[in-house]
Amino acid sequence: MTLPPPPDNWNIDRLNRERTQAVAAFGFTERQARFLVEVMIHSGVFLARQYCTFANIAHGQKTHDFLRKLVERGYAHPIQVGLLHRGRLFHLRHKPLYAAIGEADNRHRKRMALGRMVERLMVLDAVLADRTFTWLGTEKDKRAYFVRTLQGPYEPPEFPRISFGVDETRTVRYFPDKLPIGIQADRIDHVFVYLLTGPVPADFRVFLLRHAELLRALTRWTLRVLVPQPFGKSIPVFGQAAREELASPIAPSIAEELQWFFRERKRRQRSPSTTVDERFWTAASAFRAPRFRVLYRLWEQEGDPVIWAAQSSVLKDALERKQARVEFVQLSQQYLHLSSLVGVA
Protein backbone atom coordinates (compact mmCIF):
# COMPACT_ATOMS: atom_id res chain seq x y z
CA MET A 1 0.00 0.00 0.00
CA THR A 2 1.33 3.42 -0.98
CA LEU A 3 0.45 6.18 1.42
CA PRO A 4 -0.65 9.52 -0.06
CA PRO A 5 1.82 12.39 0.22
CA PRO A 6 1.40 14.80 3.14
CA PRO A 7 -0.81 17.81 2.42
CA ASP A 8 0.97 20.76 0.88
CA ASN A 9 -0.15 23.14 3.60
CA TRP A 10 3.06 25.04 4.37
CA ASN A 11 2.50 28.76 3.90
CA ILE A 12 4.94 31.50 4.92
CA ASP A 13 2.19 34.06 5.50
CA ARG A 14 0.33 31.77 7.89
CA LEU A 15 3.59 30.82 9.57
CA ASN A 16 4.47 34.48 10.13
CA ARG A 17 1.01 35.12 11.59
CA GLU A 18 1.54 32.26 14.01
CA ARG A 19 4.97 33.62 14.91
CA THR A 20 3.46 37.05 15.51
CA GLN A 21 0.80 35.63 17.81
CA ALA A 22 3.44 33.75 19.78
CA VAL A 23 5.52 36.89 20.30
CA ALA A 24 2.47 39.03 21.12
CA ALA A 25 1.82 36.67 24.04
CA PHE A 26 4.87 38.21 25.72
CA GLY A 27 2.90 41.44 26.13
CA PHE A 28 3.41 43.20 22.81
CA THR A 29 0.93 44.72 20.40
CA GLU A 30 0.38 42.99 17.08
CA ARG A 31 2.46 45.64 15.29
CA GLN A 32 5.32 45.39 17.77
CA ALA A 33 5.26 41.59 17.57
CA ARG A 34 5.39 41.63 13.76
CA PHE A 35 8.43 43.89 13.89
CA LEU A 36 10.21 41.68 16.43
CA VAL A 37 9.59 38.64 14.22
CA GLU A 38 11.21 40.46 11.29
CA VAL A 39 14.19 41.38 13.44
CA MET A 40 14.71 37.87 14.82
CA ILE A 41 14.44 36.28 11.39
CA HIS A 42 16.62 38.70 9.43
CA SER A 43 19.08 40.50 11.69
CA GLY A 44 18.85 40.06 15.45
CA VAL A 45 19.63 43.78 15.85
CA PHE A 46 17.75 46.96 15.04
CA LEU A 47 17.70 50.73 15.40
CA ALA A 48 14.86 52.84 16.76
CA ARG A 49 14.38 54.47 13.36
CA GLN A 50 13.79 51.04 11.82
CA TYR A 51 10.90 50.40 14.15
CA CYS A 52 9.48 53.84 13.30
CA THR A 53 9.79 53.05 9.60
CA PHE A 54 8.06 49.70 10.03
CA ALA A 55 5.27 51.16 12.17
CA ASN A 56 5.00 54.32 10.03
CA ILE A 57 5.22 56.56 13.09
CA ALA A 58 7.44 59.42 14.22
CA HIS A 59 9.90 58.80 17.01
CA GLY A 60 8.04 59.68 20.19
CA GLN A 61 6.53 58.29 23.36
CA LYS A 62 5.24 55.07 21.75
CA THR A 63 8.68 54.22 20.43
CA HIS A 64 10.30 55.15 23.74
CA ASP A 65 7.88 52.92 25.70
CA PHE A 66 8.44 49.99 23.32
CA LEU A 67 12.22 50.19 23.61
CA ARG A 68 12.08 50.59 27.38
CA LYS A 69 9.89 47.49 27.71
CA LEU A 70 12.36 45.46 25.65
CA VAL A 71 15.31 46.55 27.75
CA GLU A 72 13.72 46.44 31.19
CA ARG A 73 12.33 42.94 30.64
CA GLY A 74 15.67 41.68 29.37
CA TYR A 75 14.40 40.94 25.89
CA ALA A 76 16.92 43.23 24.20
CA HIS A 77 20.38 44.47 25.07
CA PRO A 78 21.06 48.15 24.23
CA ILE A 79 24.45 48.93 22.71
CA GLN A 80 25.73 52.51 22.89
CA VAL A 81 27.89 53.31 19.90
CA GLY A 82 30.30 56.20 19.66
CA LEU A 83 29.64 59.48 21.44
CA LEU A 84 26.62 59.97 23.66
CA HIS A 85 23.43 60.75 21.71
CA ARG A 86 24.97 59.47 18.47
CA GLY A 87 22.61 56.50 18.63
CA ARG A 88 21.94 53.08 20.07
CA LEU A 89 21.26 49.75 18.53
CA PHE A 90 19.32 46.96 20.20
CA HIS A 91 20.24 43.28 20.14
CA LEU A 92 17.40 40.80 20.67
CA ARG A 93 18.99 38.01 22.69
CA HIS A 94 16.13 36.59 24.79
CA LYS A 95 16.05 32.87 24.03
CA PRO A 96 12.35 32.32 24.90
CA LEU A 97 11.40 34.90 22.23
CA TYR A 98 13.34 32.99 19.58
CA ALA A 99 11.96 29.69 20.89
CA ALA A 100 8.44 31.07 20.48
CA ILE A 101 8.98 31.36 16.73
CA GLY A 102 10.74 28.00 16.45
CA GLU A 103 14.24 29.47 16.26
CA ALA A 104 15.72 28.83 19.70
CA ASP A 105 19.18 28.24 18.25
CA ASN A 106 19.14 31.03 15.68
CA ARG A 107 22.61 32.57 15.45
CA HIS A 108 21.17 36.09 15.43
CA ARG A 109 20.52 35.64 19.14
CA LYS A 110 24.19 35.16 19.96
CA ARG A 111 26.84 37.79 20.47
CA MET A 112 28.35 39.16 17.28
CA ALA A 113 31.08 41.61 16.35
CA LEU A 114 30.04 45.23 15.89
CA GLY A 115 30.89 45.11 12.20
CA ARG A 116 28.56 42.13 11.77
CA MET A 117 25.80 44.02 13.57
CA VAL A 118 26.11 46.91 11.12
CA GLU A 119 25.86 44.49 8.21
CA ARG A 120 22.71 42.96 9.69
CA LEU A 121 21.19 46.43 10.10
CA MET A 122 21.70 46.99 6.38
CA VAL A 123 20.00 43.71 5.56
CA LEU A 124 17.05 44.59 7.78
CA ASP A 125 16.70 47.96 6.06
CA ALA A 126 16.53 46.19 2.69
CA VAL A 127 13.74 43.93 3.96
CA LEU A 128 11.75 46.81 5.48
CA ALA A 129 12.17 48.96 2.38
CA ASP A 130 10.35 46.55 0.04
CA ARG A 131 7.05 45.27 1.39
CA THR A 132 5.85 44.07 -2.03
CA PHE A 133 7.70 40.84 -1.27
CA THR A 134 7.47 38.37 1.58
CA TRP A 135 10.98 37.69 2.80
CA LEU A 136 12.37 34.27 3.64
CA GLY A 137 15.16 34.43 6.20
CA THR A 138 15.76 31.02 7.79
CA GLU A 139 17.15 27.91 6.16
CA LYS A 140 13.99 25.98 7.13
CA ASP A 141 11.71 28.56 5.49
CA LYS A 142 13.75 28.62 2.29
CA ARG A 143 13.88 24.85 2.02
CA ALA A 144 10.14 24.50 2.70
CA TYR A 145 9.28 27.11 0.09
CA PHE A 146 11.53 25.85 -2.71
CA VAL A 147 10.64 22.20 -2.17
CA ARG A 148 7.05 23.15 -3.00
CA THR A 149 7.91 25.66 -5.71
CA LEU A 150 10.25 23.34 -7.58
CA GLN A 151 8.12 20.25 -6.88
CA GLY A 152 11.24 18.18 -6.36
CA PRO A 153 12.69 15.90 -3.69
CA TYR A 154 13.18 17.16 -0.18
CA GLU A 155 16.85 17.94 -0.82
CA PRO A 156 16.87 19.01 -4.48
CA PRO A 157 20.29 19.59 -6.02
CA GLU A 158 19.27 23.13 -6.94
CA PHE A 159 19.62 24.31 -3.34
CA PRO A 160 22.64 26.54 -2.56
CA ARG A 161 24.83 24.56 -0.21
CA ILE A 162 28.19 24.14 1.43
CA SER A 163 29.57 20.77 2.42
CA PHE A 164 32.11 19.51 4.93
CA GLY A 165 33.87 16.17 5.12
CA VAL A 166 33.64 13.24 2.70
CA ASP A 167 31.51 10.14 2.21
CA GLU A 168 29.64 9.09 5.37
CA THR A 169 31.11 12.00 7.36
CA ARG A 170 29.93 14.57 4.81
CA THR A 171 27.71 17.32 6.24
CA VAL A 172 25.71 19.65 4.03
CA ARG A 173 24.34 23.06 5.04
CA TYR A 174 21.76 24.62 2.75
CA PHE A 175 21.41 28.35 2.08
CA PRO A 176 24.60 29.07 4.08
CA ASP A 177 24.78 32.77 3.15
CA LYS A 178 21.85 33.62 5.45
CA LEU A 179 20.59 36.45 3.23
CA PRO A 180 16.91 37.24 2.53
CA ILE A 181 15.04 35.88 -0.47
CA GLY A 182 11.92 37.75 -1.52
CA ILE A 183 8.92 35.84 -2.87
CA GLN A 184 5.43 36.68 -4.11
CA ALA A 185 2.19 34.73 -3.93
CA ASP A 186 2.38 33.64 -7.58
CA ARG A 187 5.74 31.91 -6.96
CA ILE A 188 7.11 33.54 -10.12
CA ASP A 189 9.02 36.65 -9.04
CA HIS A 190 11.97 36.18 -6.69
CA VAL A 191 14.52 38.61 -5.28
CA PHE A 192 17.88 37.41 -3.98
CA VAL A 193 19.69 39.91 -1.75
CA TYR A 194 23.47 40.15 -1.55
CA LEU A 195 25.27 42.58 0.77
CA LEU A 196 28.57 43.88 -0.58
CA THR A 197 31.07 43.81 2.31
CA GLY A 198 34.38 44.45 0.56
CA PRO A 199 35.88 45.85 -2.64
CA VAL A 200 36.93 42.47 -4.12
CA PRO A 201 34.19 40.21 -5.56
CA ALA A 202 35.63 36.80 -4.65
CA ASP A 203 32.84 35.99 -2.14
CA PHE A 204 30.29 37.46 -4.56
CA ARG A 205 31.41 35.00 -7.22
CA VAL A 206 31.00 32.14 -4.75
CA PHE A 207 27.50 33.37 -3.94
CA LEU A 208 26.59 33.43 -7.64
CA LEU A 209 27.96 29.96 -8.30
CA ARG A 210 26.18 28.54 -5.25
CA HIS A 211 22.87 29.98 -6.41
CA ALA A 212 23.26 29.31 -10.15
CA GLU A 213 21.42 25.98 -10.12
CA LEU A 214 18.50 27.42 -8.18
CA LEU A 215 18.32 30.50 -10.44
CA ARG A 216 18.21 28.27 -13.51
CA ALA A 217 15.17 26.51 -12.05
CA LEU A 218 13.18 29.74 -11.59
CA THR A 219 11.02 31.58 -14.10
CA ARG A 220 11.88 35.13 -13.07
CA TRP A 221 14.42 36.53 -10.62
CA THR A 222 16.33 39.62 -9.56
CA LEU A 223 19.70 39.74 -7.85
CA ARG A 224 19.69 42.85 -5.63
CA VAL A 225 23.20 43.86 -4.56
CA LEU A 226 23.26 46.23 -1.58
CA VAL A 227 26.18 48.64 -1.77
CA PRO A 228 27.31 50.51 1.37
CA GLN A 229 28.70 53.98 0.75
CA PRO A 230 32.41 53.06 1.12
CA PHE A 231 32.15 50.55 -1.74
CA GLY A 232 30.28 52.59 -4.35
CA LYS A 233 33.33 52.70 -6.63
CA SER A 234 33.44 48.90 -6.68
CA ILE A 235 30.14 48.54 -8.56
CA PRO A 236 31.79 48.17 -12.03
CA VAL A 237 34.06 45.42 -10.71
CA PHE A 238 31.12 43.52 -9.25
CA GLY A 239 29.12 44.10 -12.42
CA GLN A 240 31.89 42.49 -14.46
CA ALA A 241 31.98 39.54 -12.06
CA ALA A 242 28.21 39.10 -12.48
CA ARG A 243 28.57 39.17 -16.29
CA GLU A 244 31.26 36.50 -16.19
CA GLU A 245 29.45 34.18 -13.79
CA LEU A 246 25.90 34.59 -15.13
CA ALA A 247 26.14 35.60 -18.78
CA SER A 248 29.36 34.01 -20.07
CA PRO A 249 29.02 30.22 -20.33
CA ILE A 250 32.24 28.26 -20.61
CA ALA A 251 32.74 26.61 -24.02
CA PRO A 252 32.78 22.77 -24.01
CA SER A 253 36.36 22.66 -25.30
CA ILE A 254 37.52 24.96 -22.49
CA ALA A 255 35.51 23.00 -19.94
CA GLU A 256 37.26 19.78 -20.94
CA GLU A 257 40.71 21.33 -20.44
CA LEU A 258 39.55 22.97 -17.21
CA GLN A 259 38.40 19.62 -15.87
CA TRP A 260 41.82 18.12 -16.62
CA PHE A 261 43.62 21.08 -15.05
CA PHE A 262 41.59 20.95 -11.83
CA ARG A 263 42.27 17.24 -11.41
CA GLU A 264 45.95 17.69 -12.14
CA ARG A 265 46.22 20.63 -9.79
CA LYS A 266 44.66 18.61 -6.98
CA ARG A 267 46.94 15.67 -7.72
CA ARG A 268 50.01 17.92 -7.58
CA GLN A 269 48.86 19.43 -4.29
CA ARG A 270 48.75 15.93 -2.81
CA SER A 271 51.95 14.72 -4.45
CA PRO A 272 54.24 17.64 -5.31
CA SER A 273 56.43 16.96 -8.30
CA THR A 274 59.41 18.77 -9.78
CA THR A 275 58.64 17.42 -13.24
CA VAL A 276 58.13 20.19 -15.79
CA ASP A 277 54.78 19.72 -17.52
CA GLU A 278 54.17 22.22 -20.31
CA ARG A 279 50.47 21.41 -20.57
CA PHE A 280 49.94 22.04 -16.85
CA TRP A 281 51.76 25.36 -16.79
CA THR A 282 50.02 26.51 -19.96
CA ALA A 283 46.66 25.69 -18.38
CA ALA A 284 47.67 27.35 -15.11
CA SER A 285 48.39 30.54 -17.03
CA ALA A 286 45.14 30.33 -19.02
CA PHE A 287 43.01 29.70 -15.92
CA ARG A 288 44.60 32.18 -13.52
CA ALA A 289 41.66 34.63 -13.69
CA PRO A 290 39.51 35.13 -10.54
CA ARG A 291 36.60 33.33 -12.17
CA PHE A 292 38.52 30.07 -12.42
CA ARG A 293 40.11 30.40 -8.98
CA VAL A 294 36.65 30.60 -7.40
CA LEU A 295 35.34 27.80 -9.62
CA TYR A 296 38.16 25.60 -8.34
CA ARG A 297 37.12 26.26 -4.74
CA LEU A 298 33.62 24.97 -5.46
CA TRP A 299 34.90 22.12 -7.61
CA GLU A 300 36.84 20.84 -4.60
CA GLN A 301 33.51 20.54 -2.76
CA GLU A 302 31.11 19.47 -5.49
CA GLY A 303 33.27 17.89 -8.18
CA ASP A 304 32.80 17.92 -11.97
CA PRO A 305 29.09 18.96 -11.95
CA VAL A 306 30.31 22.47 -11.11
CA ILE A 307 32.16 22.59 -14.44
CA TRP A 308 29.26 21.06 -16.34
CA ALA A 309 26.89 23.66 -14.92
CA ALA A 310 29.24 26.50 -15.93
CA GLN A 311 28.61 25.57 -19.58
CA SER A 312 24.87 26.25 -19.33
CA SER A 313 23.43 29.23 -21.22
CA VAL A 314 20.14 29.27 -19.27
CA LEU A 315 21.07 32.27 -17.11
CA LYS A 316 22.50 34.16 -20.07
CA ASP A 317 19.27 33.60 -22.01
CA ALA A 318 17.13 34.69 -19.02
CA LEU A 319 19.09 37.94 -18.73
CA GLU A 320 18.75 38.62 -22.45
CA ARG A 321 14.99 37.97 -22.33
CA LYS A 322 14.66 40.37 -19.35
CA GLN A 323 13.32 37.54 -17.19
CA ALA A 324 16.32 38.04 -14.92
CA ARG A 325 18.32 41.07 -13.90
CA VAL A 326 21.07 42.27 -11.60
CA GLU A 327 20.61 45.58 -9.81
CA PHE A 328 22.93 47.55 -7.55
CA VAL A 329 21.27 49.53 -4.77
CA GLN A 330 23.47 52.11 -3.05
CA LEU A 331 22.57 52.44 0.61
CA SER A 332 21.87 56.01 1.70
CA GLN A 333 21.03 55.46 5.37
CA GLN A 334 23.47 56.35 8.12
CA TYR A 335 24.49 53.45 10.35
CA LEU A 336 25.73 55.19 13.46
CA HIS A 337 28.71 56.42 11.46
CA LEU A 338 29.97 52.84 11.39
CA SER A 339 29.75 52.06 7.68
CA SER A 340 33.56 51.75 7.66
CA LEU A 341 33.16 48.66 9.85
CA VAL A 342 31.34 46.69 7.16
CA GLY A 343 33.44 43.71 6.20
CA VAL A 344 35.53 43.66 9.40
CA ALA A 345 33.30 41.26 11.39
N, C-alpha and C positions, 0 to 999 in steps of 0.2 A: 504494500500500500504506500502510495506517495502522498505525503502530507502537502496541503496547499501552502504557498509561501505566506509569510507573515504580512499583515495589512500594511500598505504603504501610507502610514499615517504620521510620519515625521514631518513637522512643519516648523520652520524657524520662527515665524510670527507667533504661533501658539506657544512655542517654547519660551520666547522672550516675555510673553505675557505671564507665564507661570513663574519665570524668574523674578519678574517685577512684583508679583504678589508675594513671593517668598521674602523679598527684601523689605517690602512695605510692612510686613509683620513685625519688623524691628522698630516700628514707630515712625516711619517716614510716609510722606504723602506719595501718591501714585507718581507724580512728576519727579520727585526726588529719587524714588526707587528706580524709575526708568533710567535716570542719569547715572546712578551708582552701578547699575547693571552694565551700562556702556563702558564705564570706567574700568570695572573689574575685568571685562572681556577684552578690552583693547589696549589698556595702558597701565592700570594700577595707580596712576598718579593723575592729578588734575590741578588746574588753576581756578580761582574764583571766577574769572571772566568766562571760563568755559562753561561753568554752570549757568551763568547769566545768559550766555548765547543759547544754550540748550533750552532754557526755560523761557527765553524771550522776555527777560526782565532787566531792569537797571540794577546795578549794585546798590543794595540798600539793606533795610532791616531784615527782610526775608532771607537774603543771602547770608547775612551775618548770623542769624539764628540757626540756619542749616549747618554752616561750618562749625559753629560752636557746639552744636549737638554731636557732630561727628567726632570732634576732638575730645569733648568732655566724657563721652561714653567709651572712648578708646577705640572707636571704629577707624579713625584716620590719625596719622601722625603728621603734624605740621612741620615743614622744613623751611626755615628762614634762609634766604639766599642773598648774599651781598649785603649792602648797607640797609639799615633799618628803613622800612617803608618802601623798599624797592620791590617787594613782593614776597609771597609765600606760595609754596606748592604743598599739596596734601597727598600723602601716600596711604591708600586704603590697604591695611594690613590685617584686619580682623578676620581670623580664620572662619568663625561661624558665618560671616556674611558670604564668603566664597563658597563655603559648604552648602549654603542655602540655594545656590544656583548650580550646584553640582560640580564645583571647581575648587574643592578644598586644597588641592595641591598645585593650583595655578601659580606659575613662577612670578606673576605680577605682584603677588602678595609678599614676596620675599625682598629683602634688602637689595638695592641695586646702586651702582655708581651714579653720581650726579649726571654725568654725561648721558648715561642710558635713560635716566629720567627725562631729560630734555628731549631725547629722541622719541620717547613714548608720548610726550605732550604733543609733539608734531603729528604723530599718527592719530592721536585722538582728535586734534583739530581737523584733520582730513575727513574723518568719519562724521564729525558734527557738521561739517560744511556742506555735505551732500546727503540730504535726506530723501532723495529720489531712489536711493538704493537701500536695501537691507544689508547690513554688513556682518559677514561671518568672521569670527575672531579666533575660535578655538579649533584645535585639530579635530575634535569629535564632531563639531558642527560642520566643518568643511567636508569631512569624510562622509557624514550622513547625507549632506546635500548632493555631492557629486556621485555617490553610489546611485541615487535615485535619478539624477539628471542624465547620467551616462548609461543607466540601465545595464551596468556590468556587474562583475563579481564584487565581493565585499572589499577586496584589495586590488582594484584595477591597476594595471601597469601605468596608466596615465597620471597617477598621483605623484606630485613632487615628493621627493624622498631623499633621505640620507641614510646610509647603512654603515654598520660597524661590525667587524669580525668577519669570519668566513664559515661557510657550511652550516653545521648545526648550532654554532655560536653566533651566527649572524643576527644582528638586531636592526630593524628598520624603523625609522621615525618618519612619519608623513607630515607634509607641510611644515618643515623645520624652520622656515623663515619667520613665522609668527607675525605675518602682516595681513591686514584686512583684505577680504575679497567681497566686492559688492555684487549683489544679485537682485533680480527683479522677478516678479510673480510669474512672468511668462517663461522663465528659465532660458532666455535667449541672450539678453545683454548681461555682460559680466565686466567688472572693473577689478583689476589687480593692482594693488598699491605697492610701490617700492620707495623707500626712503633713502635718498642719497646721503651717505655719511662720510664720504671722502672724495678726493679729486681723481682717483684712479679707478676705472670701472672693472677691476678683476672680480669683485664679489657680485657686481651687477651681471656680468657674463654668466657666472654660476647660477644666479637666480633665473636668468632667461633659459639656460639649458635645462635646469630642473623643471621648469614649467612648460617647456616646449611641447611635450607629449599631451599634456592637459589642454593647452591652447589649441592644438591641432584637432582636438575632439569637440571643440565648442563652435557654435555657429557665429557668434559675434562677441568681440572682446576689446577692451581698452587696457593698455598698460599705462598707469598714471604714476609718473615719477615725481616725487616731492623733492624740491630743491631748496635747501636752506640758503640764506643769503650769502654765506662765505663761499659757496660752491657754484654760484651762478655762472662763472666763466667756464666751468667744466661741462656745461650742457652740450656743446658740439662734440666733445670727446665721447660722452655717453650716447649721443645720437649715432655716432659712427659705430660704436659697439653694438647698438641695437640693430643697425642695418646689417652688420656682419652676421650676427647670431640669428636674426629672424628672416632676413630678406636675401641672403646670399648662400644658397645651398651648395654643399661641396660636391664637385663633379665625381662620378663613379671612379674614374681613373685615379684621381687624387685620393679618394677615400681608400682605395686598395693599397696605395703606397703608405698612407697614413696608418693604416692598420698594421702593416709590416713594421713601420718605424716604432709605433707604440710598443709592440711586442718585443722588438729588439732592444729598445731603451730599457724596458723593465728587466729583460734578461741581463743586460750589462750592469744594471744597478745591483742585481743579485750576485753576479759573477763578473767583477771588473776584469777587463782584458786590455792588454797593451797593443793588440793587433789592430793595424790600421785598416779600416773598412771604408772605402770611398763611398759606397752607397749609403752607409749610415751617416757619415758626416755631410753628405750632400742633402740628405733628408733632414738632418738636424738644422741645417741652414735654411732650408725651404720652409720648415715648420717652426720657426723660432718666434713667430708673431704671437701676441697675447691670446688671440682666439684659440690657437692650437695648444698653448700651455694650459689654458683653462679646460679645454676639451680632454686633455690627458688626465687632469685631476679627476674628472668624472668617469673617464674610461677605467681608471684604477678601481673605482667602486662598482661600476655597472657593466663593464666589459664592452664587447663589440657592438651591441645594440646602440650605444651612444653614437658611434660612427655611422651606423646605418641610418639613424634618425636624422643626422646632420645633412643627409643627402635629400631629404624631403623638401618639396617646393610648396607644401600646403600653406605654411605661414606666409611665404612670399606672395602667393596667389591671394590670400585673404587680405593682406595689406593693399595690394593693387586693386582689389574689388571694393575697397573701403569698408569691408566687414570687420577689419581690425585696424587699430591705430595705436601709436605711442605718443603720449603727450607729456610735456614737462611743465609742472606747476611750481612757480617760484613762491616760496612762503614769505608772506609780508608781515606776519605777526611777530611781536617781540616776545622772546622767551627768557624773561628775567635777565636780559643782557648776557645770556649764556650760550648763544648760538655757536660760539667758538669751541664749545665743549663737545659738539656733535662729532662722533667718530672716535672719542677718546675713552669710551666706556670700557 
